């Protein structure tokens, strides 16, 4: 089965591929289908934005489609981040380095370092039926970057999940996917796919 992942974020693709590895799924990306546009993320929640993206790319490709919307909710910053995470602060055109520098500088002023990552996944199957899955991970923001990070995922280098002594990006992809917001959501999708498409490679 071909599965379109509706994102151009390389870091997200790497993580999703790892969880879905072993399933009878052939992953394709928008660029593979020469889809060069993306929808406006006008939803008020992570789930609404994930659905917007999944429906957009499903209509463009006519393939089973997966899209996610995710972000971080930082207690000290109230509603500043959340669905606006990447567009916050340094702006949507900022490089990973510019964004994370701005974020860490802002966090220096805050005593409360508690945060949680949220991921909403929307999956549309070949029949056009839509499913949603969510993953959440609680943790703290560290004062500085503690590891390198995957492209498009700069905050993973300064978010330490509860119960662990290292930040996301200091973990192997397998370790991160076992506890992260996106990993938890994609594992739920993987369970769904196992039940619906089976484990036959002839799909």
C-alpha positions as MATLAB code, in Angstrom:
seq = 'XXXXXXXXXXXXXXXXXXXXXXXXXXXXXXXXXXXXXXXXXXXXXXXXXXXXXXXXXXXXXXXXXXXXXXXXXXXXXXXXXXXXXXXXXXXXXXXXXXXXXXXXXXXXXXXXXXXXXXXXXXXXXXXXXXXXXXXXXXXXXXXXXXXXXXXXXXXXXXXXXXXXXXXXXXXXXXXXXXXXXXXXXXXXXXXXXXXXXXXXXXX';
ca = [
       0.000    0.000    0.000;
       1.262    3.445   -0.892;
       0.953    5.978    1.921;
       1.434    9.690    1.365;
       2.888   11.568    4.322;
       1.671   15.135    3.960;
       4.733   16.993    5.169;
       8.013   18.411    3.933;
       9.572   18.220    7.399;
      12.470   15.778    7.065;
      12.671   15.123   10.801;
       9.028   14.097   11.011;
       9.403   11.777    8.023;
      12.396   10.014    9.589;
      10.484    9.387   12.814;
       7.304    8.205   11.086;
       9.241    5.855    8.790;
      10.872    4.188   11.791;
       7.564    3.385   13.482;
       5.927    2.120   10.282;
       8.940    0.024    9.293;
       7.889   -3.590    8.804;
       4.367   -2.777    7.683;
       3.372   -3.378    4.045;
       3.516    0.349    3.370;
       5.435    2.239    0.696;
       5.880    5.825    1.836;
       5.679    8.659   -0.669;
       6.069   12.387   -0.068;
       4.450   15.412   -1.712;
       7.626   16.096   -3.693;
       7.511   12.571   -5.154;
       4.118   13.430   -6.650;
       5.175   16.944   -7.651;
       2.769   18.471   -5.133;
       4.390   21.813   -4.436;
       1.653   23.522   -2.444;
       0.277   23.055    1.058;
      -2.925   24.152    2.781;
      -3.235   27.127    5.092;
      -3.253   25.830    8.669;
      -6.339   27.749    9.749;
      -7.634   25.340   12.397;
      -8.001   26.204   16.071;
      -6.654   22.882   17.338;
      -3.920   20.413   16.445;
      -6.554   17.954   15.236;
      -8.268   20.500   12.998;
      -4.969   21.392   11.337;
      -4.011   17.734   10.891;
      -7.378   17.093    9.235;
      -6.969   20.112    6.950;
      -3.615   18.820    5.749;
      -4.720   15.208    5.367;
      -7.796   16.170    3.332;
      -5.780   18.526    1.148;
      -3.108   15.972    0.270;
      -5.661   13.170   -0.129;
      -7.567   15.250   -2.677;
      -4.341   16.030   -4.522;
      -3.009   12.475   -4.561;
      -6.017   10.129   -4.257;
      -3.735    7.990   -2.082;
      -4.133    6.940    1.551;
      -2.757    9.958    3.371;
      -1.254   10.726    6.757;
      -0.748   14.236    8.106;
       0.202   15.508   11.522;
       0.049   18.751   13.405;
       2.102   19.068   16.521;
       3.570   21.612   18.848;
       4.617   22.359   22.362;
       2.578   23.908   25.136;
       4.819   25.699   27.637;
       3.101   26.470   30.930;
       4.954   29.753   31.475;
       4.037   31.015   28.002;
       0.330   30.201   28.310;
      -1.239   30.125   24.822;
       1.684   31.670   22.921;
       2.862   28.405   21.387;
       0.597   25.380   20.874;
      -0.731   25.358   17.302;
       1.388   28.448   16.642;
       4.663   26.787   17.679;
       6.567   27.089   14.416;
       5.046   30.467   13.553;
       5.782   31.910   17.006;
       8.509   34.329   17.955;
      11.172   34.424   15.281;
       8.536   33.724   12.643;
       7.684   30.925   10.182;
      10.536   31.830    7.833;
      13.143   31.623   10.589;
      15.779   28.914   10.358;
      15.859   26.209   13.015;
      18.834   27.980   14.582;
      17.080   31.359   14.684;
      13.893   29.892   16.103;
      15.514   27.931   18.909;
      17.820   30.819   19.833;
      14.793   33.087   20.228;
      12.921   30.435   22.229;
      15.749   29.735   24.685;
      16.376   33.446   25.183;
      12.707   33.902   26.078;
      12.739   30.921   28.437;
      15.628   32.426   30.428;
      13.066   34.807   31.928;
      10.771   32.023   33.104;
      11.130   29.980   36.297;
       8.499   27.425   35.324;
      10.073   25.099   32.757;
       7.172   22.630   32.518;
       5.943   21.814   29.013;
       4.122   19.169   27.042;
       4.339   18.131   23.427;
       1.119   17.281   21.592;
       0.735   15.503   18.256;
      -2.497   14.975   16.348;
      -2.434   12.585   13.385;
      -5.105   12.401   10.723;
      -5.197    9.372    8.434;
      -7.479    8.987    5.417;
      -7.673    5.495    3.964;
      -8.203    4.495    0.337;
     -11.981    4.595    0.806;
     -11.828    8.168    2.082;
     -12.579    7.247    5.697;
     -10.835    9.498    8.222;
      -9.226    8.441   11.503;
      -7.451   10.556   14.109;
      -4.860    9.640   16.724;
      -3.212   11.712   19.461;
      -0.013   11.494   21.464;
       1.115   13.626   24.412;
       4.419   13.768   26.283;
       5.134   15.799   29.446;
       8.548   17.152   30.376;
      10.715   20.199   30.993;
      12.637   22.724   28.917;
      16.376   22.623   29.553;
      18.377   25.880   29.819;
      20.380   25.138   26.684;
      20.622   22.745   23.752;
      21.884   19.374   24.965;
      22.322   17.568   21.634;
      22.125   17.976   17.882;
      18.654   17.784   16.373;
      16.948   16.512   13.246;
      16.073   19.153   10.615;
      12.798   20.849   11.453;
      12.785   19.644   15.074;
      15.017   22.115   16.965;
      13.100   22.025   20.233;
      13.850   18.306   20.543;
      17.336   19.330   21.692;
      16.043   21.149   24.780;
      12.984   19.103   25.816;
      13.592   16.414   28.421;
      10.613   14.065   28.877;
       9.598   13.061   32.381;
      11.345    9.930   33.593;
      14.393   10.379   31.348;
      17.805   11.950   31.902;
      18.297   13.111   28.329;
      16.550   15.303   25.798;
      14.637   13.898   22.839;
      17.396   14.413   20.305;
      20.006   12.712   22.491;
      17.970    9.509   22.223;
      18.030    7.020   19.398;
      15.025    7.311   17.096;
      13.702    4.056   18.570;
      13.980    5.430   22.122;
      12.362    8.718   21.200;
       9.506    7.074   19.325;
       8.734    4.899   22.353;
       7.920    7.940   24.483;
       7.442   11.006   22.284;
       4.147   12.623   21.375;
       4.551   11.792   17.688;
       5.857    8.311   18.400;
       2.840    7.523   20.558;
       0.421    8.809   17.931;
       2.119    6.946   15.071;
       2.207    3.723   17.106;
      -1.588    4.023   17.433;
      -1.803    4.439   13.659;
       0.491    1.438   13.150;
      -1.786   -0.698   15.337;
      -4.749    0.424   13.226;
      -2.946   -0.419    9.978;
      -2.006   -3.884   11.229;
      -5.667   -4.603   11.866;
      -6.914   -3.179    8.573;
      -4.279   -4.038    5.983;
      -2.701   -7.045    7.655;
       0.940   -7.973    7.376;
       0.985   -9.271    3.814;
       3.546   -7.555    1.598;
       1.159   -8.078   -1.303;
      -0.855   -4.935   -0.572;
];
